[in-house]
């Protein structure tokens, strides 16, 4: 496999991983939010704000994690040579 092929495969795997992390975080935030409202006995009239905040929080947190992981991987010289992960 060529360097460009390995780079494309790496970016594809990283992107799919980021998407899966985002979905998992959305469900985790929703479960936490609805668990807290049930435990405290709070009645909400609409779930839309909770869903919106959960979605935005998951996107921000997964983007932060994604950038930190890529930054750490870029520091490894063997991965930079193998996948061509130059800035």
N, C-alpha and C positions, 0 to 999 in steps of 0.2 A: 504494500500500500504506500502511496506517495505521501509526502509531507502535507500537501493540500488535502488529500483524502483523510488523513489522520486528524488534521485540524477541523475539517468539516464534521467528522464523526464525534470529536471531542465537544464541539459547540452544540451539536444536536443532542448529545447526552446531557450536557449541562443545561440546555434550555428545557428539555423534557423534565429533568430533575427539578428545576426551578418551578415549573408549572405544577408538578405533583406536590411540591412543598407548599405552594400557594393554596392549593385545594385543601390539603390537610390542615393548614393553619386556619382557613375559613371555617371548616367544620369544628376545629378545636375552639375557636373563638365563639362560634355560635353555641356550642354545647356549654361552654363556660358561662356565657351571658344568660342563656335560658335556665341553666342550673342555679345560678345566683338569684334570678328573679323567682324561681320556684321555691328556693330555700327561704327567701325573705318574704315570700307571699306577695310580691309586687305584681299587680295586674297591669299589663301594657295593652294599649288600645290597638297598636299596629306594630308589626315586627320589622317594618321597613327601615327605621333608623338603626336597629340592632344589626340587621343584615348589611346595611351600608357601612357602618363602622367596622364590622367584622371583615368585610371585603377590603376596605381601604387599609385596615391594620395588617391584614395578611399580605397584601401587595407590598406595602412598605417594609415589613419585617422580612419577607422572602427576598426582596431586592437587596436589603442590607446584608443578609446572610450570603446571598449569591456573590455580591461584590467582595465580601471578606474572604470567602473560599477561593475565588479567582485570584485575589491579591496574594493569598498564601501560596497558591499553586504557581504563580508567576515567579516567585522567589526561588523555586526549585530549578536549578539549571538543567537537569536531565529532561524535565517536562518541556522547558522552553525550547530545547533543541529538538526534541522528539515531535512536538505538536506545533511548533512555531508560534508560541503565545507571546510574541513581542507586543509591547504597548503601541 
